[in-house]
Amino acid sequence: MASRNPPGGRLPVVEVRGTRRRKPSSTRWLARQLNDPYVAEARRLGYRSRAAFKLIELDERFHLLRRGQKVVDLGCAPGGWTQVANARAGRGLVVGIDLAATAPLSGATLLTGDIRDAAALAAIRAALAGLADLVLSDMAPPATGHASTDHLRIVALAEDALNLAAQILRPGGVFVSKVFQGGAEGALLTRLKRDFTHLRHAKPQASRAESAETYVVATGFRGGA
């Protein structure tokens, strides 16, 4: 399994010229992808997304994943986090769910649905046949380009993820979610401190430097589903 260190070596810079058919923002995104060492390393190692390295780093720091666990990956598409969880929780059970269909992944149960719907909760519970040890959420809404709006929307997603996690986590379980720094997450953090024994924050090296994203790692769930 890959280490937490950034992929080695500098890649030659690839310049992308704009065209009349491509928006400047699309040209910038393409250039960033082509020059991102994590994108290249994900392709080399067979990960479905560069986000896999974020979970690898979080796991190596907080020891989240263990063999035999039941893990739920919310917003799993295209499957990078599910791949890592599946490998590190070997002989366990990994259930992923997303609004978009996710290509099959051997050893994982992949569902399509909205985590806010009762039907999605029922499907996750049926797949788990018990309670989860770990609930992961790397969900993010489509960016609007308006920082405060994007921040509120991602915090709302984290709250939705926590609402679901509270119904499927075993006592002592762990919840990990992406949030954006910005202040509006106060109510979320208050609830996490109430419902879990420990709350920590982390920004993996694989997170882009310009991104406001960070992750909350809440351990020791106090409740029960």
Secondary structure, DSSP 8 states (H G I E B T S, - for coil): ---SS--SS----------TTS-HHHHHHHHHHHT-HHHHHHHHHT-SSTTHHHHHHHHHHH----TT-EEEEET-TT-HHHHHHHHHTTTSEEEEEESS-----TTEEEEES-TTSHHHHHHHHHHHTS-EEEEEE-------S-HHHHHHHHHHHHHHHHHHHHHHEEEEEEEEEEEESSSTTHHHHHHHHHHEEEEEEE--TTS-TT--EEEEEEEEE----
